[in-house]
Amino acid sequence: MKLRVPKFFYYFKLTFNGIFRNGIMNLASVIVLFSSLVVTGTAWLLYENLDANLKDIDSYNKIVVFMDKSTKEERIAEIGDKLLSLTNIVEVVYVSSEDAMKEMESDFGDFSYLLEMYGDENPFKPSFRITYKSASDVSNVIYNIEQIPEIVKYNSRQDVALKIEDLKNVFSLVFVWLVVLLLVVSVFVIINTINAAVSTRSKEIAIMRYVGATKFFIGFPYFLQGIIIGAFSAGIAYFVQYYLYEYFALELLGNYDIVTVIPFDALSSTLLLGFFVIGIATSVIGSVISLRRYTNV
């Protein structure tokens, strides 16, 4: 339905009259929805930073396989292709005996002279460094590795990788249930707010229905009221979230090199969009549920 400009301003007038007429209830809705958004945003920011820090520990989702030194180059190439063809594999990097010796000399630094005890003999075996996606499916990778006779040894931190993945899954589950719980509470409060607003005008609404006013004409101001509550709550929540994150994450944790803190600018667009979508959607749902009792919208 296309709204004429004068009628649109009339809807806004009714909307803001309703907001100020039931100021206490609307303020309560804003506080509850704002608080829910901040808690949800904090949980999401924690999850993103946790995920970033766990990705930094990339050595746990790797397997290093060592081959017999007598393995021919052609066979090494075949093994590399076979490993790369396995499911759940991201990358396979070949490290020759010579490259392994150079890496060790670099790692030893000033103590590289200790390697001179080996003389001209290179003690390192050629190897493949395998990076996999999910720790839950790494058992199949290890099984296929064990079937290759030229591989004499492999190092895997599967147990640690599984624990890290379990931690991420638990945090994701808690985050989802927290969001659902907070949104249900917010919807309930908004329903009560709209109910209070409609109740104060119940006689007026009855007269409007009696003289032929449409359901849209009656319900749209309250629908618009829900949108304004949601958008206003989202805006406040975003700015509060910004200052909380800047202080606690960047000022306190950012001073420790062992912790990776994602800059707020890298997350701000997603956070702002999420706040407005959740805030407005929650308010609209609450408004629609409430209005159905009076107008069967």
SEKOLMAR-166526 format. One record per residue: residue in one letter; z, y, x of N, C-alpha, C, O in turn. Coordinates in pm, whole numbers, plus 50000, padded with zeros to 5 digits. Each point is the difference from the previous one (the first is absolute). Example, Ala and Ser with C-alpha at 12.3 -4.5 7.8 and 13.67 -1.06 7.14 Angstrom:
% residues 2
a507804943151319500005011949911500005012050090500664999850104/s498625010749861500065011950082500735010949923500175011150051/
//
This chain:
% residues 297
m500004988150084500005011949916500005012550088500855001550087/k498205007349889499905012150080500905010849940499915003049881/l500955002750201500955010049952499425013950017499505003650107/r500575004549785499645014050012501085007250077501174996149995/v498465014550077500945007050087501235004949925501124997850047/p498735008849837501215004749929500924988649962501225001250012/k498214987549941500834988649962500684994150122501154995649992/f498155004250121500604994550122501235008250040501024994450038/f498875018949954501165008550031501124998049899501185001250033/y498444995749844501024997349898500784987550035501224999549984/y498074990250066500684987750043500965002950116501124994950003/f498425013250091500875003550112501245007549953501104998050052/k498725010849849501145007549947501024990549938501205001350025/l498324989249894500914990249940500684991550107501184996849990/t498054999650113500544991650108501145006950072501074994150019/f498725018450022501045007050075501175004049909501145000950047/n498585001549827501125002249907500894987749991501225000949998/g498124987349998500774987549994500774997650128501134994949996/i498285008650118500684998150128501275008450007501054995150042/f498855017649918501175008850009501004997349886501205002150017/r498314993249867500894997249889500924988250034501164999949960/n498324990450113500794988350040500154999850152499724990150066/g500745021249986500065001850145500864989850072499644995250108/i501525001349832500924990750066499374986150012500054993950107/m499355001349786499374986750002498804999850095499804990250072/n499425020549927498855000550091500445000750145499394993950088/l501695013549937500545000750136500494986350045499804996150115/a500834996549793500454986450032498824991050033500074991950092/s498845009549833498814992050026499425003150137499614991050074/v500335021949959499475004150130500864994550113499484995050100/i501855005849884500924995250105499854985050021499924995350114/v500044997249775499894985450011498654996150060499954991750091/l498975014249859498674996550052499845004550144499444992850082/f501065019149949499955005050139500774990750094499514996650107/s501694999349851500824991050083499304986650019500004994450110/s499405000449784499294987350009498835000950097499754990750078/l499535020449917498855001850089500445001150146499354994550089/v501745012649936500495001550138500444986550056499694996650114/v501054995749803500434986850047498794991050023499944992850100/t499105007649808498784992050017499225004450123499544991650078/g500335021549940499295005150118500694996350129499354996650099/t501985004049902500764996350120499794985350034499814996550116/a500234994949781499784985750022498604997450054499814991750089/w499195015549857498634998150047499835004950143499324993550080/l501285017949955499925005250136500684990550099499514998050111/l501624996349847500694990150085499104987950024499914995050112/y499445000449781499134988450013498845002950096499674991850085/e499705019949899498885003450087500425000850146499274995450089/n501905010449937500485001050138500414986350054499784997050117/l500824994849798500364986550043498744992250035499974993150102/d499015007949815498754993050025499365004850130499464991950076/a500595021249948499425005550123500744994950124499374996950101/n501965002349890500784995250114499794985150023499984995450115/l499864997049778499774985750016498614997350058499814990450074/k499235018249892498664998450058500005003050149499174994750074/d501775013849970500105002950143500424987750079499704998850119/i501014992249814500464987850068498894989749988500184989349942/d498665013950115498824991649979500054987050079499184991249976/s501755007450118500064987850080500454988049918499794988650041/y500835013949844500524989149919498924993349915500224988949952/n498675017450028498934993649924498864995850093498825000949966/k501584994650153499034995350098500394986350053501174996450009/i497814996250024500184986950066499215000450129498845004150001/v501794991750107499304999150129499834985250033500984992650011/v497765003250005499724986050035499484999450143499185008150042/f501324982050034499624998350140499174987350014500344989549945/m498565011650130499094988850016500114994050139500455006450095/d499134981549913499954993350129499075007750093498925004349959/k501494997450166499235008150095498654993850033499125006750052/s500734980549917498744993350031498975001649888498884994950011/t501485012049884499105001749886498785008250040500135010850059/k498674984249909498755006850034499825012649914500545001049890/e498695008550163499775012549930499314997849865500315006849902/e498734983750094499314997449875500984995149893499925003949884/r501004987450159500984994649906501005010849957500465000249886/i499875008850206500905011149966499385008749891500685004249907/a498024998450106499315008049899500004993149865500185006449897/e499624980350103500034992349876501375000649934500115001449878/i500944997550203501375000449947500285013849940500615001249894/g498935009350175500205013549948499345001949865500595005949909/d498174989150077499305001049871500724992049892500085004449885/k500434984050150500704991649902501295006849953500314999849881/l500425006150212501245006949963499715011949909500735002549904/l498215004950127499655011849921499544996349860500105008149907/s499384979750077499504995749869501114995449906499764997949881/l501465000650170501114995449917500385010949900499895011950027/t500564983649856500485009749900501285006650048500774994150076/n499465018149880501215007750032499975006050140501005005650045/i497864993350027499905005250136499355013849999498955001949938/v501685007650130499485013650009499215002050128498915005849999/e501644989350113499385002650130500344988850097501104994449996/v497955002450090500214990250108499505006450129498825003550012/v502094998150084499655006550128500194990050114501064993950014/y497895004450065500074990950113500535007250123499585011150031/v501364982450040500575005550124499824989450109500604989349995/s498585014050103499754990550109501204999450094500915008349991/s499104982150097501084998750099500075012550087501095004850033/e497755000450004499955012050085500575012149926500755007950057/d498884993649816500515011349921501504998949981500715010150002/a499784977749978501434997949983500765004050127501085005849993/m498344991050125500635003750127500045015250015501015005550044/k497905001349920499965014650011501035006549906500665009750038/e499474984949842500985005349905501424998450054500835009049987/m499444979450072501334997550054500295009350118501125005050012/e497914997450071500185009350112500305014149948500845007150055/s498464996749839500245013149941501395000849938500685010250013/d499744979249919501324999849936501125000250104501045006249978/f498764987050134501024999550104500135013350073501075003250051/g497855004549954500055013050065500384999050147499314993450078/d501795013049959500455000150140500434986250048500144997750120/f500084993249787500454986550038498854990049999500234987950003/s498545017149994498864991049995499884991450125499324989750000/y501355014550107499964992150124500604986149979499724990850078/l501095007649819500604986949972498954989649968500234988050020/l498625016449931498944990649965499294994650125499234990449992/e501045015950121499354995350123500474986150039499364993350081/m501765002249861500524986750032499024988949957500074988850050/y499025014849856499024990049957498814999350093499194990849989/g500705018750104498885000050093498685001949929499885008749914/d499134983250122498685001049937499934992349869499005000649929/e502044992150039500014992049877500395008649881501005007250004/n498234992149891500295007249877500764990749905499434990049955/p501835012950014500814990849918499745001249850500494992049921/f498735018250040499845002749857498834992249941498944998650062/k501274996349818498974992549928499195009649913500535010149954/p498204986950023499235008149905500604998649860500544989549965/s499385021049957500684999849870499225007949896499105007750031/f501294990049844499515007949887501215006449931501004993349975/r498885019549995501045007049923499485001749858499055007349974/i501604985849935499554999349861500895008849913501224998750003/t498175010249921500725008349904499674995249860498824998849964/y502214998449955499774995149864500545010149898500795008850032/k498754989649842500365009449894501394997049943500925008150012/s499214980349927501224996849926500754988650066499424989750035/a501895012349981500834989650062500174988049908500304989050048/s499505012949822500214989049905498954989050016500234988749957/d498625014550103498914990350014499754996250146498964994350033/v502005008950055499784997750142500144985150036499494995750104/s501174996549812500164985750030498654993150010499814991150083/n499245012949833498664994350005499305003550130499254991950055/v500995020449994499415004250128500554991550114499254995250084/i502065003149917500644992150105499524985549998499794994050105/y500035000549774499504986149989498634998850065499764990450074/n499345019149900498664999550059500045002050150499184994250073/i501765013949975500165001950145500394986950067499494996650107/e501414996249829500494987450057498934989150005500154990150072/q498785011749853498934990049999498995002050114499114991850019/i501035019150056499075002850110500624994550130501015005250046/p498394984450013500624993450116500115008850125500904998050081/e498205011649935500035008650118501185009849999500355005550105/i500254996649779501155009149991501264992250037500374990449933/v500265013750174501164992650052501345005849954501034993450009/k498945019149942501245006449959499685012149912498945006150013/y501974997149897499855012449922501375006149974501004992949988/n499035020350005501235007349969499835007149866499045007349979/s501904990449931499945006049868501395004749957501004993250025/r499055018649912501255005049943499934999449849500305009749930/q499284978750021499804998449856501285002649922499965005949891/d501174989750162501265001649928500355014749979500445004149892/v499355003950213500305014349990499005006749906500385008449919/a498354988050093498975005949913500284997049853499815008649915/l500654979250057500334996449861501175008149948500015004249884/k501004998050201501165007949958499605014549972500495006249905/i498634999250179499525013749978499235000949869500185009549924/e498984980750049499235000149875500914998349880499785006349896/d501244985250116500954998249891500755013049972500255003449885/l500105003850222500695012849984499135009949924500495007149911/k498234993550122499085009049931499864996149853499965008749912/n499984978250060499854995449862501235003249917499895003949883/v501304994450176501245003049929500075014949969500365004049889/f499315004250209500055014549979498995004249893500295008849919/s498544984950081498995003249898500504996449861499825007649905/l500834980750083500534995649871501095009449950500025003749883/v500895000150207501075009249962499415013449958500465006049903/f498534998650169499365012849969499374999749860500165009549923/v499144979750044499344998949870501025000149887499835007249901/w501234984850113501024999349895500755013249988500385003949889/l499845002950221500675013049996499155010149923500515007649917/v498194992450110499105009349930499984996949851500085009149918/v499824978250047499964996149858501295004349929499955005649891/l501204991750173501285003749938500115015149979500415004549893/l499245003150208500105014649990499055005649895500365009349928/l498454985250063499035004849902500454996749857499805007949909/v500794980450073500524996449867501105009749958500035004649885/v500874998650208501075009549970499415013749966500445006649905/s498564997750172499375013049977499325000549864500145009849927/v499134979650039499334999549869501025000849887499785007049901/f501334985850114501065000049898500565014149979500215004349886/v500035002950224500555013549989498995009449935500375008349917/i498354990450120498975008649942499834997149851499785009149921/i500314978250041499944996549857501095007249923499755005749894/n501474994150160501115007049934499775015049994500345006549901/t499064999050206499725014550001499005003749893500215009549924/i498694983050068498985002949899500574997549860499715007549906/n501114982150079500634997449871500855011849956499975004149883/a500785001450212500845011649967499165012049959500335007349907/a498554994650165499125011249969499374998449863499905009549923/v499664978250047499364997549871501015000949887499695005149892/s501544990150132501035000149896500335014249955500255002349882/t499755007150211500325013949964498925006249913500235010149934/r498584983750066498905005349920499544989849896498875000749953/s502014990050010499604989349907499545005449866499014995349944/k501725014650003499605005649871498685007450011499144999049913/e500695008350199498745007250022498844990450012498925002649947/i501304986150123498954989950017499664993849865498834997449970/a502205000149948499754994249867499145009249915499084995349932/i501195017750072499205009749924498575000350053499055000549922/m500804999250212498675000250061499204987749957498815001049973/r501844987550023499314987949954499615001149853498954995249958/y501935011249964499785001449856498795008849970499254997549906/v500565012950176498885009249976498734995550072498995007149996/g501054981250068498784994350056499795001750149498894997950048/a502155005850027499855001250146499704986450062500584989949959/t498535009750137499654987450064501114995350094500845007850043/k499134979449986500974994450094499865006450138500985002550070/f497755000249967499765006450130500625013950004500635003850099/f499205003949793500535013649994501525000150012500585008850063/i500064981249876501464999250003500504994850135500975005250055/g498364984749995500534993250118499615005950134500704997950099/f498185009649906499515004850129500995009050076500124998650121/p500605010549813500975008350075501074991850071500425003450110/y500024985649825501014991550063499394991850113500634997550103/f498134998349876499264993150105499845009150122500184995750114/l499485016949860499855009850108501355002950065500075002450121/q500984997349801501345002050055500344989050101500595002750104/g499054985049863500234988950093499245001750130500524997250107/i498225007549882499195002250120500645010750089500064998550122/i500425012449815500625010850078501264995250068500245003250116/i500584989149813501234994450060499654991150119500635000950105/g498354990649879499614991050108499465007450120500354996850114/a498775013149863499415007550111501045008550071500015000850123/f500885005449800501065008350060500944991450085500395003950110/s499984984549837500884990950074499334995150127500644998950105/a498064998149888499254995350117499945010650108500154997050118/g499635015649841499925010950097501325002050074500025001550122/i501094998749802501325001650063500294988150092500485001850112/a499224986149840500274988050079499245000250132500544996050104/y498225008849893499185000350122500635009150106500104996250116/f500315015849844500575009450097501354995250052500305001750118/v500524992449795501284994650045499774988350096500674998850102/q498354992649863499674988750087499535004650137500334993950102/y498915016949900499505005550126501165004050092500014996350117/y500955011249831501125004750082500924988550040500544999950111/l499654990549800500824988450035499354992150113500674995850095/y498035002149894499284992350102499975007450133500194993950106/e499565019149889499945007950122501344999650074500034999650123/y501065000449801501315000450065500444986150048500274997950118/f499784992649789500544986850034499064991850087500444993750096/a498285006449871499074991550075499565006250131500074993750105/l499485018849889499445006150120501065006050091499914998750122/e501115007949821501025006450083500974989950060500375001150117/l500054989149804500994990350048499354988050068500304997250117/l498824995749813499404987950056498895003150098499724992050090/g499625019549893498885003450087500385002150145499135000250087/n502155001349940500465002050138500124987050077500225000250121/y499654988549810500124987050067498614994250021499244998049905/d500444999450221498674995050034499734986049946498854996149982/i502224996349992499814986149955499594999449854499584989549952/v500515021649977499665000349858498745008549980499945011450046/t499094983049886498795007449966500175006449862500224993049902/v499675020250092500135007249874498655006149965499445007850077/i500034988649806498715005249958500155014749959500905003249922/p498265005850127500085014149959499815001349849499224992749939/f501515016750002499945001749855498595003649953499574995849893/d499705011950188498645004049963499094987949977499095000649918/a501174988550154499164988149986500254992849868499174992049956/l501965010849980500364993249875500055009449881500114995549886/s499815017650140500265009849895499034999249883500415001349885/s498294996750142499014999849892500254988449905499985001849878/t500264986450178500284988349917501295001849922500084996549882/l500935009050185501305002149935499875009949885500534997649891/l498785013650132499855010249896499234994549880500395002049885/l498524991050143499214994149892500834989749922499974999749877/g500784992050196500834990049936501075006249912500264995249889/f500375015550160501035006949922499435005449869500594998249894/f498265008450114499425005849879499524989349903500195001349879/v499204988150172499544989249913501194993249931499994998049879/i501034998450200501174993349943500765009349906500404995949891/g499815016650152500765009449919499345002849868500654999449895/i498045003650107499305003249876499844987549913500195000749878/a499464987950183499834987749922501314996049932500004996049884/t501105005050189501304996549943500345009049882500464995349896/s499315017750121500295009449893499104997849879500455000749886/v498274996750139499064997749891500384987449922499975000049877/i500384989450194500414987549933501235002449913500064995649885/g500925011550172501205003149922499685008349877500564997649894/s498545012150120499635008749888499284992149891500305001649882/v498764990050159499234992249902500914990549923499904999049877/i500984994050194500934990749934500875007349899500224995249889/s500275016450150500875007849911499245005249879500504999449888/l498305005850133499235006149891499524989749898499805003549883/r500024984250158499544989649907500974998149884499614996249890/r501645006550136501024998349895499865010649892500434998049886/y498965013450149499915010949905498605002449947499825004149885/t499194993150199498625003249957499084987950002498855001049958/n501644987550092499174988050016498755003050083498914995449970/v501315012950141498895003850085499454987550067499055000950078/
//
